[in-house]
Amino acid sequence: MSKQQYETVIILTPVLSEQQMKDAVSGYRELITSNGGEMVHEENWGLTKLAYPIQKKGTGFYHLFEFKANTDFIKTFELAFRRDERVLRYLTVKLDKWGVDYNHRKRNGELRSSKDESAKKAAKTTESEGTES
């Protein structure tokens, strides 16, 4: 079987301590690697306000995993989320070639530089308009 690239975001309950949150995340990282998966990227987004309350909680610890795995592993991975009471929500998305390319460019800072350049151009345009008046 060929490996596909996936991205999973989980929201952990805010009642966990920092160490408990790190233990939960490392357990899921270990689950990915022990089942033949390969970690591509991982981000901890920290404690963030939720858009709407989940289980009467207004905040949650967000964590992103980007990994390569076999397609049959996803059922096992999501079953672990459903069984874990620390997980409020999760979402797994299979990345196509454009998603993989976008994430790669975002990690390397290529997307931010183009925004910065366009902001600089806009600032120069407004400055030149202000001096002509």
Stockholm file with secondary structure:
# STOCKHOLM 1.0

chainA/1-133         MSKQQYETVIILTPVLSEQQMKDAVSGYRELITSNGGEMVHEENWGLTKLAYPIQKKGTGFYHLFEFKANTDFIKTFELAFRRDERVLRYLTVKLDKWGVDYNHRKRNGELRSSKDESAKKAAKTTESEGTES
#=GR chainA/1-133 SS CCCEEEEEEEEECTTSCHHHHHHHHHHHHHHHHHTTCEEEEEEEEEEEEEEEEETTEEEEEEEEEEEEECTTHHHHHHHHHHHCTTEEEEEEEECCHHHHHHHHHHHTTHHHHHHHHHHHHHHHHHHHHHHHC
#=GC SS_cons         CCCEEEEEEEEECTTSCHHHHHHHHHHHHHHHHHTTCEEEEEEEEEEEEEEEEETTEEEEEEEEEEEEECTTHHHHHHHHHHHCTTEEEEEEEECCHHHHHHHHHHHTTHHHHHHHHHHHHHHHHHHHHHHHC
//
